Amino acid sequence: MTHHATEVTADLVRDLLRDQHPDLADLPLRLGARGWDNQLWRLGDDLAVRLPWATEGADALLRKEHTWMPALAPHLPLPVPVPQRLGEPSERFPRPWIVTTWVPGEPADRAPATRAEEAADALAAFLTALHRPAPAGAPAGRGRGGPLADYAEGFATYLARATGLGLLPDPDAVRAVWEDAVAAPGWAGRDLWLHGDLHPANVLTADGTFCGVIDFGDLFAGDPACDLAAPWVLLPDGAVDRFHAAYRPGQDAATLRRARGWAVLRSLSCILIGDAGDHGRPGGKPTWGPPAHAALRRLVATAGR
């Protein structure tokens, strides 16, 4: 994890705007969040400035959003950040940055969905709309849209560490879900558009249901099973079946099995980030642990269904 040497402050953000987008420079500005890859600064009532501050790969992710999201956003039933301006690297800040629309709501890791039916329907409608065939030239998924077996080593590492820390009540049951998922037939359809990173910090809630989806830096084309892990990670108890009934065109048995494997992998990762501070986050992200533990509990309880 690499944090850029330049300290990101309100004065810096305003200077960058003044240099490249002066018509926005005098809008009210305040820090919104420090995310995994980017800092988010709210600009006026309707805009946000996102600047990379951690991972080196964040630069390419911002440019990818700027390229693809304006065409995808109008087809999606939940609000998403739509790029409005691109900031180029400069002597003041040697990395690209973007201005997007602001999406109101509270991250689901802090305010989980509580209205089960409404949340399941909202998530199903969003993924039904997003999962359309991607055009030639769409970005690849850095492995996430491909075979689940490619992550076997990562799964083994996550499972061993979580087990060693005493974070899993039944590691063998978790392994069984994973092994069943890896054994499922692979995706034989066209590559579909995928969000690629649907964990609770990237989905927003209001009044107990989902009201927005953010951070499309991992946007890519591939096997929808990666995104279809989301119901186990995001929804309250008793809502996963409702999602499956509402999602179109529906999931075949093999895709459902692979999705469960992706949900296991994401849950283990979030448990280690949340509870153990892994992956360059000293002190962890405590709000990431509870939804991940709940997801594993649901996946193990419904094994074989």
N, C-alpha and C positions, 0 to 999 in steps of 0.2 A: 504494500500500500504506500503510495507516494503522494504526499501533499506538496503542492506547489509552493515555492519559496515566497511568492508574492502574497501578502496578507490581503484578503478580500474584505473591503470595508465599504460603507455607503459612499464615502468620498471617491473611492476607486470606481465603483459602479457608475456613479454620476459623471465622472470624468470620461469614462468609456462611452457613455451615451452622448455626452456633449461632443466628443470627437467624431463619432460615426453616425449617430442618430439624434441630432440636436433638438429635433421637435419633441422628443420624449424626455429630455434631460431635466426638466423642471417639475415633472410629476412627483407626487409624494412617493417616498421609497423607504422600505423597511425590510429587515431580514425575515424571510418566511421559514426556511428550514435549511439544515445542512444534511444533505442526503448522502447516499453511498458514493456517487460519482461527482455530484454537482452541488453547489450552493444555489438556493432559490431565493430571490429577492422580489417581493411584491412591488409592482410599479403602478401607482395609481390604483383605481378600483378594478381594472379589467385586464391588466397585463402582469407578466412576471419576467424577470431576467434570470437565466440559468447560466452559471459559469462553472467550468470544471475545476475541481479543487483536489481531487484524490487520484483515482486511477488514471494512468497515462492513456488508456483506451477511450476515455470519456470524450476526447476531441472528435474521434470518428463517429461516436454514437450521436453527438449533437448534430453533426453534419447529416447523418442519416435521417434523423428526425426532420430536419429542415427540408430534405429532399422529398420524403415520401408522405409525411403526415398531412400536408394540405389537401392531397387528393383522397386520402382515406377517411379523414375526420367527418366529412359531411354524411357518410353512410353509416355512422355509428350512433346508436341510440342513447349513449351516455356522453356527457361532456368530456372532452379530452383537451390537452394543451395543443393548440394549433400554432406553429411557428409563424411569426409575423415579420421578424427582421433577423438577419445574421450579422454578428459582429466578428470581424476578422482579427487574427493575431496582430499585435502591435508592440511597440517598444514598451508601452505601459503595462500590457498584459499579453504575453506571448502565446496565447491559446485562443481558439475560436469560442464564441459564446452566442446565445440566441435570446431573442425576446419572443415569448409565446403569450397566448391568452392565459388568464388566470382561471383555474378550476376550483371553485369553493368546495369545502367539505373537510371532514376530519379523517386522517388515515385510519384504516380499519384495524391496525394493530393497537391503536389507542381507543378507538370507539367501534367495537365489533358490531356487525349487523345483528339485529335482534328480531326483526320481522322476517321470519324464515321464508314464508311463501313469496313475499314481495322481493326479497333479496335473491332468491333462487330464480325467479322469473326475470329480474333485471340482469343478472349475470348470464343467463341463458340467451336472452335477447342480444346482449352485447357480443357474446362469442359467436352466435349464429351470424350476426352481421359482419363481424371481423373475418371469420373463417371463409373467405372467398379465394378462388384460385389466384395466385400471385402471377404477375406478368414476368416475361423473360427479363433478366437483369435484376430481379428482386434480390435483396441481400440474403446471404446464407446465415445459418444460425449458430455458428461456432460450436456445432455438435448437438445442440438442444433439439434440433428438428430431425435428427438422424436416429440411428439405432440406440436404444436404451443401454444395450450391452457395452457401448463405448464408455459408459460411466461406471463400469463394474469396479474399477480400482478406487474411484472416488467414493462409491458407496461403501466399500469395505473399510476405507479409512474413516469415514464418518461414523459408521456403526461401531467400529472398534473404539474410537475416542469417546463417543457418547456412552458406550457400555462401561468403559474404564472409569468414567466420571460418575457412574451411577445414575445417569439421566434417563435410562430406559427401563421400565418395569419388566419387559419381556422382549429382549433382543431377538430371540429365536423366532418369535411371531412376526417381527418386523422383517427379518431376513426371508421368511416364507413368502410374504407379500411381494418382496422384491424379486425373488427367484421365479415366482409365477409370472410376473410382469415381463421379465427378461425372456422367458420361454414363449411368450405370445408371438404370433406371426407379425411381421413388420408391416408398415404402412405401404400400400400399393397404389394409392391414389395420387392425384396431382398435389404439388406443393401448395399449401394454403398460407395466407397471411396469418401470422401469430404475434401476439404481444411478447411472449417469451419470458416474462418476469412478473407473473401475477401473484406476488406475495402480498400480505396484508398492508404493508407500508405503501404499496403502489395502487391501492384501490381506496376510494374515498366514500364515506358514509354521511348521511344526514337523516334524522328521524328514523333510525333503525334499519335503513336499507341503503343500497349502493347509489351514489349520486355522481360518480366520476371515476375515471381511470387515468393515471398519470404515468410518466416515465416510459416512453416508447423507445428508449435507446437500444433495447435488444430486439426491436422489430425485425422479423425475418420470415422466410417462407420455409415450410416443412410439414412434418407430421403433427396434426392437431393434438395428439395425446399430451404434448408438453403443456399446452394451455388448459387442457381438460383435466389436469390435476387440480385446478383452482377450486372446484366445489368443496373438496375435502379440507382445503386450507382456509377458505374464506367464509363458508356458510356455517350457521349454527346447527346444532344437532337436529336431525330429522328433516333436513332440507335437501340433502344430496339427491335423493330419488326424485324430488320435484324438479330439480335442475335437469336431470337426465330426461324426464318426460317432456320438458319444454324446449330443450336444445334441438335444433334442426341442422342437418337431416337426421340426427340421431347418431348413436355410437354403436358400431358392431362390437361383438364380445372381445375381439382382440384389441381394439382401440381402448376399450374400457380397462382391460388388464394393463396395457402399457401406461395409461393415465394414472393408474394406482401406483405404478412404479415411480413415475415422475413425482407424484405426491409424496411418496416415502422419501425420495432423494431431497426434495425441497424442504420437507419437514425436518429432516436430520440436519441439514445445513442451517436452517433458522434456529433450531434448538442450540446448536453449537455457537452461533453468533449471539443469540440472546442470553444463553446461560453461561457460556464459557468464554465469551469475548474473542472467539476465533476470527480468522480472516482479517486481521489488522484493525479490529475494533476493541481496544483495551476497555475493560469494564462491560463490554457487551452492549447489546440493545435489548434491555429487559422486556420490552413490549413484544418482541418477536417470539419469545419462548412459549407463552400460553397458547396461542393459536396453533403452533406447530405440534405441541403435545396433544392438543385436542384432535388434530388431524390424524396423528398416528393411532390414537385410541380408536377413532372411527374406522380407520383402515383395517386395523387388526380385528375389530369386532365384526366386520362385514367380510372377512376373508372367505373366499370360495363362492361368494354370491355372484 
